[in-house]
Structures are given as C-alpha cells and as structure tokens.
C-alpha cells in the first residue's frame, strides 16, 4: 500500500491529499529515509513524521485491506513509538 494512502487509512491524517502534500514537503520518512507518496509500506516499517517542533514515530503492524478502518481499530495497524 502506498504511504500516503496508508497514513490516511489508519487515521493519522484526515485526507489523502494532506498526506501527499506532507510527502512532497519532505516530512515523511520510512526507516529513516525521506520518501515520495508512491513508496510502498510493509509490515515492520518505521514511519517518522517530522512536524515543526516535534516528530512522531509509528511502527507498521498490519496493512489494512479496506479503504477505511474505524478509529477504534487504529492500534491493530500501527503502534505509536516515543
């Protein structure tokens, strides 16, 4: 699954276009490498999002098979790291 679609599906961003813009701006990294929106996400990858004053890290636990997932099921797909 593409990284922009994954970030949107697991409810990190509200819209996929926001995730695409974040990739274009160079704030999304997979395994410490800056990525484009078309980069595929695999189980076990470490996604880092660098905001202006802080950064958030997520570990991919599972790839969603549907277009959307309930917000309550977010913990099944990603684990937020400190």
Residue, then its C-alpha position, 0 to 999 in steps of 0.5 A: x500500500x502506498x504511504x500516503x494512502x496508508x497514513x490516511x487509512x489508519x487515521x493519522x491524517x484526515x485526507x489523502x491529499x494532506x498526506x501527499x502534500x506532507x510527502x512532497x514537503x519532505x516530512x515523511x520518512x520510512x526507516x529513516x529515509x525521506x520518501x515520495x507518496x508512491x513508496x510502498x509500506x510493509x509490515x515492520x516499517x518505521x514511519x517518522x513524521x517530522x512536524x515543526x517542533x516535534x516528530x512522531x514515530x509509528x511502527x507498521x503492524x498490519x496493512x489494512x485491506x479496506x479503504x477505511x478502518x474505524x478509529x477504534x481499530x487504529x492500534x491493530x495497524x500501527x503502534x505509536x513509538x516515543 
